[in-house]
Amino acid sequence: MPIVTIFDPLDQRNIPFMSHKFIFAAVAVALLAGCSKEPAPDLDPAEKAKQIAASSIIVDTHVDVPYRLESRPADVTMATEDGDFDYPRAVAGGLNAPFMSIYTPASLEAEGRSKEVADSLIDLVEGIVEQAPDKFAIALTAADVRRHFDSGLMSLPLGMENGSPIEGDLANLQHFYDRGIRYITPAHSLSNHIADSSYDDNRQWNGLSEFGEEVIREMNRLGIMIDVSHVSDDAFWQIIEISSAPVIASHSSARHFTPGFERNMSDEMIVALAKNGGVIQINFGSTFISQESRDYGDARMSAGREYLAANPQLTEEHLYREFPDIYEQEHGPLPFASLDDVLDHFDHVVALTGGVDHVGIGSDYDGVGDSLPIGLKDVSAYPNLVQGFLERGYSEADIQKILGENLLRVWQAVEDQAAK
């Protein structure tokens, strides 16, 4: 969304036929107006939040649209009946650069189908852009995001969730870079040939495999951001030691609020990430934000695993699509986190790192099912987050960093490191 340029009466390049007398008269009128006894009232906080969201670059590093559309086709260039993302809602929320998650389920590695599925999902995103080139464009660089913003296009950068599609061949990193992938999460829900997963008790590598170490160095060389969400703590520390460029956590929150939940980041990890120059992008899912929601989610997942074992004809997809409704009938609804709970995670990172430079947005829209917090239910809701920041005393400049500038800085640093 292009920023509106306000006419400057002192800039004669804009008014080549205007006399100096008229220019200074205009300045005098402006100064007198500034001395009025009745200053213009401040904007209502909600309206100011909408204004900031509309005039700032909002980057969300994790939106699971491709996998959603793979299983439930819809036209997201128009309003859709379900899901968390479509173009009209994204415009209403001020979203400019949602990273499309190229997610491959962990089970595909054993089947040898990870690369095939990843390529098909990239094809899907390219199809969205081809269908609506007046609305969307693939972003390959941080500069592309700024250029698209200025021209009124929504950027669709690509992030790969799960490194399984690399399939043990570094040449595939070049392949996916050429296809537009600009961050990769080494592992997802199971340990794979690259790294151990925070969700998997099988720690076959105690962090990274030897090949995984090569992958990290090759990502640095190519200019692909390394995403530490999902990997085990040991893998995180090894990545921080190996990487010559800043790294990101594309959709993680603070473990301080969910003790024992390894998928979130500990205080020590957040501080190390900041020292590395990186950024943690806060996940909005209630089970990432609130311990009460976390406890409910853990119990539901355990019950779901038992349900799948008793019904072997069902797939993993059933666990996330249908089983929550079954579980709710007996145990009641998930206790949703609140907007304030989400803001607490941002505040915590800011306090830990001594400023706003190392935190951003990684909502996990379309990826966390029914668990989104009250006030942040879809991509139209970013102004609610902005209003929360305003009410907590964040400046507009600080809010703009959180909304997108921090991530763009890291992305640019990764590009610059690769250029060396």
FIZA-393194 format. One line per 2 residues: number of its first residue (from 1); for each residue x, z, y of C-alpha. Coordinates in nm, 3 decimals. Layout:
NUM	X,Z,Y  ... $
REM end
This chain:
1	0.000,0.000,0.000  0.178,-0.112,0.315 $
3	0.250,0.143,0.586  0.068,0.066,0.911 $
5	0.313,-0.001,1.193  0.210,0.170,1.516 $
7	0.263,-0.038,1.831  0.546,0.096,2.046 $
9	0.501,0.016,2.418  0.878,0.057,2.472 $
11	0.963,-0.211,2.221  0.955,-0.528,2.436 $
13	1.015,-0.743,2.130  0.649,-0.682,2.044 $
15	0.524,-0.778,2.390  0.753,-1.047,2.535 $
17	0.513,-1.146,2.816  0.441,-0.795,2.944 $
19	0.596,-0.679,3.274  0.813,-0.369,3.303 $
21	0.556,-0.223,3.545  0.286,-0.247,3.279 $
23	0.518,-0.099,3.017  0.596,0.209,3.224 $
25	0.230,0.247,3.318  0.146,0.251,2.950 $
27	0.412,0.515,2.890  0.273,0.728,3.173 $
29	-0.077,0.710,3.029  0.058,0.813,2.690 $
31	0.245,1.109,2.841  -0.061,1.222,3.036 $
33	-0.268,1.199,2.723  -0.011,1.421,2.552 $
35	-0.060,1.683,2.827  -0.436,1.700,2.782 $
37	-0.584,2.052,2.776  -0.784,1.957,2.467 $
39	-0.541,1.832,2.198  -0.681,1.626,1.914 $
41	-0.793,1.851,1.629  -0.579,1.862,1.314 $
43	-0.703,1.665,1.019  -0.903,1.847,0.756 $
45	-0.660,1.941,0.472  -0.839,1.715,0.227 $
47	-0.827,1.422,0.467  -0.461,1.485,0.549 $
49	-0.386,1.492,0.177  -0.557,1.156,0.130 $
51	-0.361,1.016,0.422  -0.029,1.133,0.276 $
53	-0.118,0.998,-0.068  -0.210,0.661,0.081 $
55	0.102,0.628,0.298  0.360,0.760,0.047 $
57	0.507,0.597,-0.262  0.362,0.778,-0.564 $
59	0.563,0.732,-0.884  0.421,0.874,-1.207 $
61	0.678,0.841,-1.485  0.442,0.868,-1.781 $
63	0.107,0.693,-1.818  0.007,0.600,-2.175 $
65	-0.208,0.298,-2.090  -0.049,0.050,-2.337 $
67	-0.108,0.259,-2.650  -0.458,0.346,-2.533 $
69	-0.542,-0.023,-2.490  -0.386,-0.110,-2.825 $
71	-0.640,0.111,-3.001  -0.929,0.084,-2.751 $
73	-0.912,-0.247,-2.560  -1.038,-0.245,-2.202 $
75	-0.979,-0.433,-1.878  -0.789,-0.188,-1.658 $
77	-0.774,-0.440,-1.374  -1.136,-0.330,-1.322 $
79	-1.315,0.006,-1.348  -1.331,0.132,-1.707 $
81	-1.576,0.370,-1.869  -1.315,0.584,-2.042 $
83	-0.946,0.666,-2.020  -0.758,0.818,-1.730 $
85	-0.627,0.500,-1.563  -0.771,0.185,-1.416 $
87	-0.689,-0.009,-1.101  -0.976,0.117,-0.877 $
89	-0.909,0.480,-0.962  -0.533,0.434,-0.918 $
91	-0.589,0.283,-0.573  -0.822,0.570,-0.481 $
93	-0.551,0.817,-0.580  -0.274,0.635,-0.393 $
95	-0.076,0.561,-0.711  0.192,0.295,-0.658 $
97	0.423,0.298,-0.960  0.286,0.427,-1.292 $
99	0.551,0.389,-1.562  0.376,0.224,-1.854 $
101	0.474,0.416,-2.166  0.589,0.191,-2.449 $
103	0.513,0.449,-2.716  0.585,0.398,-3.085 $
105	0.463,0.664,-3.331  0.742,0.837,-3.519 $
107	0.599,0.727,-3.853  0.683,0.362,-3.778 $
109	1.058,0.418,-3.819  1.023,0.466,-4.196 $
111	0.810,0.149,-4.208  1.064,-0.055,-4.010 $
113	0.798,-0.158,-3.757  0.907,0.023,-3.441 $
115	1.066,-0.274,-3.263  0.775,-0.501,-3.351 $
117	0.520,-0.257,-3.207  0.728,-0.191,-2.894 $
119	0.755,-0.563,-2.823  0.379,-0.605,-2.868 $
121	0.309,-0.327,-2.617  0.544,-0.485,-2.363 $
123	0.354,-0.811,-2.419  0.033,-0.620,-2.344 $
125	0.163,-0.491,-2.008  0.289,-0.837,-1.916 $
127	-0.058,-0.966,-1.997  -0.213,-0.718,-1.750 $
129	0.016,-0.848,-1.476  -0.054,-1.212,-1.564 $
131	-0.427,-1.140,-1.551  -0.411,-0.981,-1.206 $
133	-0.095,-1.089,-1.018  -0.268,-0.997,-0.692 $
135	-0.284,-0.634,-0.809  0.014,-0.565,-1.036 $
137	0.381,-0.657,-1.074  0.650,-0.549,-1.320 $
139	0.917,-0.341,-1.142  1.272,-0.380,-1.273 $
141	1.451,-0.185,-1.000  1.384,0.096,-0.756 $
143	1.399,-0.167,-0.482  1.120,-0.360,-0.656 $
145	0.894,-0.055,-0.623  0.956,-0.040,-0.249 $
147	0.907,-0.414,-0.211  0.581,-0.408,-0.407 $
149	0.462,-0.111,-0.199  0.524,-0.304,0.121 $
151	0.334,-0.606,-0.011  0.037,-0.407,-0.142 $
153	0.108,-0.454,-0.515  0.103,-0.179,-0.777 $
155	0.432,-0.164,-0.967  0.426,-0.133,-1.345 $
157	0.775,-0.022,-1.450  0.830,0.032,-1.823 $
159	0.954,0.341,-2.007  1.008,0.356,-2.384 $
161	0.877,0.675,-2.546  1.075,0.710,-2.870 $
163	1.407,0.538,-2.934  1.310,0.425,-3.286 $
165	1.271,0.059,-3.176  1.649,0.043,-3.125 $
167	1.667,0.040,-3.506  2.034,0.128,-3.529 $
169	2.153,-0.176,-3.334  2.294,-0.142,-2.982 $
171	2.206,-0.508,-2.922  1.843,-0.397,-2.917 $
173	1.916,-0.186,-2.610  2.013,-0.504,-2.429 $
175	1.701,-0.671,-2.568  1.472,-0.402,-2.430 $
177	1.658,-0.384,-2.101  1.603,-0.758,-2.065 $
179	1.234,-0.701,-2.138  1.210,-0.449,-1.854 $
181	1.258,-0.107,-2.017  1.406,0.128,-1.757 $
183	1.400,0.463,-1.937  1.414,0.561,-2.303 $
185	1.314,0.888,-2.468  1.557,0.912,-2.765 $
187	1.308,1.080,-3.004  0.939,1.167,-3.015 $
189	0.754,1.394,-3.259  1.002,1.358,-3.547 $
191	1.379,1.347,-3.558  1.499,0.988,-3.590 $
193	1.825,0.797,-3.627  1.923,0.883,-3.268 $
195	1.827,1.245,-3.201  1.645,1.553,-3.318 $
197	1.296,1.622,-3.183  1.175,1.945,-3.024 $
199	0.862,1.916,-3.241  1.046,1.877,-3.573 $
201	1.196,2.162,-3.777  1.424,1.906,-3.943 $
203	1.738,1.922,-3.726  1.935,1.668,-3.921 $
205	2.188,1.603,-3.644  2.195,1.939,-3.464 $
207	2.128,1.733,-3.153  2.241,1.370,-3.140 $
209	2.365,1.152,-3.423  2.697,0.971,-3.376 $
211	2.495,0.657,-3.313  2.286,0.855,-3.064 $
213	2.599,0.935,-2.865  2.675,0.561,-2.851 $
215	2.317,0.496,-2.737  2.355,0.738,-2.442 $
217	2.676,0.567,-2.327  2.523,0.221,-2.364 $
219	2.218,0.326,-2.163  2.455,0.438,-1.886 $
221	2.633,0.104,-1.903  2.313,-0.100,-1.884 $
223	2.138,0.110,-1.621  1.859,0.258,-1.835 $
225	1.752,0.611,-1.740  1.789,0.868,-2.019 $
227	1.471,1.071,-2.071  1.520,1.417,-2.226 $
229	1.150,1.490,-2.281  1.076,1.546,-2.651 $
231	1.437,1.595,-2.765  1.563,1.924,-2.908 $
233	1.753,2.171,-2.690  2.080,2.085,-2.866 $
235	2.022,1.715,-2.801  1.952,1.791,-2.434 $
237	2.281,1.975,-2.385  2.476,1.699,-2.557 $
239	2.309,1.434,-2.339  2.396,1.630,-2.023 $
241	2.758,1.648,-2.138  2.786,1.279,-2.231 $
243	2.588,1.103,-1.958  2.781,0.980,-1.656 $
245	2.455,0.925,-1.465  2.166,1.158,-1.374 $
247	1.898,1.200,-1.641  1.524,1.260,-1.620 $
249	1.259,1.452,-1.809  0.977,1.199,-1.776 $
251	0.690,1.431,-1.872  0.788,1.794,-1.930 $
253	0.695,2.123,-1.768  0.853,2.468,-1.731 $
255	0.900,2.676,-2.049  0.891,2.986,-1.829 $
257	0.509,2.966,-1.848  0.493,2.877,-2.220 $
259	0.764,3.089,-2.389  0.880,2.948,-2.720 $
261	0.741,2.598,-2.657  1.059,2.392,-2.693 $
263	0.890,2.074,-2.573  0.898,2.224,-2.221 $
265	1.228,2.292,-2.044  1.393,2.632,-2.014 $
267	1.514,2.763,-1.678  1.876,2.702,-1.783 $
269	1.796,2.342,-1.874  1.616,2.278,-1.545 $
271	1.914,2.413,-1.348  2.155,2.197,-1.552 $
273	1.933,1.892,-1.500  1.944,1.952,-1.125 $
275	2.322,1.994,-1.123  2.339,1.662,-1.309 $
277	2.142,1.510,-1.019  1.834,1.452,-1.231 $
279	1.466,1.533,-1.201  1.195,1.700,-1.413 $
281	0.860,1.522,-1.388  0.583,1.778,-1.445 $
283	0.340,1.707,-1.730  -0.023,1.781,-1.634 $
285	-0.154,1.852,-1.986  -0.313,2.197,-1.998 $
287	-0.124,2.285,-2.316  0.202,2.222,-2.126 $
289	0.091,2.428,-1.828  -0.101,2.733,-1.952 $
291	-0.013,2.974,-2.236  -0.383,3.025,-2.308 $
293	-0.428,2.651,-2.350  -0.105,2.635,-2.551 $
295	-0.235,2.896,-2.799  -0.563,2.709,-2.840 $
297	-0.379,2.379,-2.886  -0.144,2.524,-3.148 $
299	-0.435,2.665,-3.346  -0.622,2.336,-3.323 $
301	-0.319,2.137,-3.435  -0.266,2.366,-3.735 $
303	-0.630,2.330,-3.833  -0.608,1.955,-3.781 $
305	-0.311,1.924,-4.016  -0.507,2.107,-4.283 $
307	-0.804,1.877,-4.218  -0.587,1.566,-4.262 $
309	-0.440,1.705,-4.583  -0.792,1.757,-4.718 $
311	-0.895,1.406,-4.607  -0.601,1.176,-4.694 $
313	-0.801,0.865,-4.608  -0.775,0.960,-4.238 $
315	-0.479,0.865,-4.015  -0.278,1.060,-3.758 $
317	-0.492,0.896,-3.490  -0.792,1.095,-3.616 $
319	-0.609,1.416,-3.530  -0.609,1.325,-3.161 $
321	-0.929,1.123,-3.126  -1.198,1.281,-3.343 $
323	-1.076,1.619,-3.463  -1.083,1.794,-3.121 $
325	-1.462,1.754,-3.113  -1.489,1.888,-3.468 $
327	-1.274,2.189,-3.381  -1.464,2.258,-3.059 $
329	-1.794,2.291,-3.241  -1.665,2.600,-3.420 $
331	-1.413,2.743,-3.176  -1.544,2.645,-2.835 $
333	-1.380,2.419,-2.575  -1.016,2.411,-2.476 $
335	-0.949,2.652,-2.186  -0.829,2.411,-1.918 $
337	-0.542,2.489,-1.686  -0.619,2.487,-1.314 $
339	-0.465,2.291,-1.030  -0.301,2.615,-0.916 $
341	-0.144,2.653,-1.260  0.010,2.306,-1.225 $
343	0.136,2.385,-0.875  0.301,2.700,-1.012 $
345	0.527,2.479,-1.227  0.637,2.281,-0.921 $
347	0.699,2.603,-0.727  0.904,2.741,-1.017 $
349	1.133,2.437,-1.031  1.177,2.442,-0.652 $
351	1.273,2.811,-0.663  1.515,2.759,-0.954 $
353	1.693,2.461,-0.801  1.691,2.571,-0.438 $
355	1.477,2.289,-0.303  1.239,2.004,-0.374 $
357	1.493,1.739,-0.477  1.466,1.774,-0.854 $
359	1.095,1.768,-0.939  0.829,1.498,-0.956 $
361	0.518,1.375,-1.139  0.497,1.280,-1.508 $
363	0.127,1.337,-1.566  0.094,1.203,-1.922 $
365	-0.239,1.046,-1.824  -0.397,0.870,-2.122 $
367	-0.155,1.063,-2.344  -0.287,1.419,-2.360 $
369	-0.646,1.354,-2.463  -0.898,1.607,-2.339 $
371	-0.646,1.859,-2.208  -0.607,1.756,-1.843 $
373	-0.646,2.039,-1.589  -0.941,2.101,-1.362 $
375	-0.883,1.898,-1.047  -0.642,1.649,-1.207 $
377	-0.863,1.468,-1.455  -0.748,1.110,-1.383 $
379	-0.532,0.894,-1.157  -0.772,0.926,-0.864 $
381	-0.675,1.294,-0.830  -0.325,1.283,-0.678 $
383	-0.466,1.377,-0.332  -0.583,1.706,-0.487 $
385	-0.222,1.777,-0.584  -0.105,1.685,-0.234 $
387	-0.362,1.917,-0.078  -0.235,2.196,-0.302 $
389	0.120,2.137,-0.178  0.001,2.144,0.184 $
391	-0.184,2.470,0.129  0.132,2.619,-0.021 $
393	0.335,2.528,0.285  0.521,2.217,0.170 $
395	0.612,1.976,0.449  0.504,1.614,0.439 $
397	0.867,1.506,0.389  0.903,1.742,0.093 $
399	0.577,1.619,-0.057  0.695,1.259,-0.032 $
401	1.008,1.351,-0.227  0.799,1.505,-0.504 $
403	0.553,1.216,-0.511  0.816,0.949,-0.566 $
405	1.131,0.959,-0.359  1.316,1.193,-0.598 $
407	1.258,0.965,-0.895  1.350,0.655,-0.694 $
409	1.674,0.826,-0.589  1.765,0.897,-0.952 $
411	1.669,0.546,-1.063  1.889,0.401,-0.789 $
413	2.177,0.629,-0.891  2.148,0.507,-1.251 $
415	2.153,0.146,-1.129  2.454,0.215,-0.908 $
417	2.644,0.385,-1.191  2.582,0.083,-1.414 $
419	2.701,-0.152,-1.140  3.041,0.020,-1.143 $
REM end
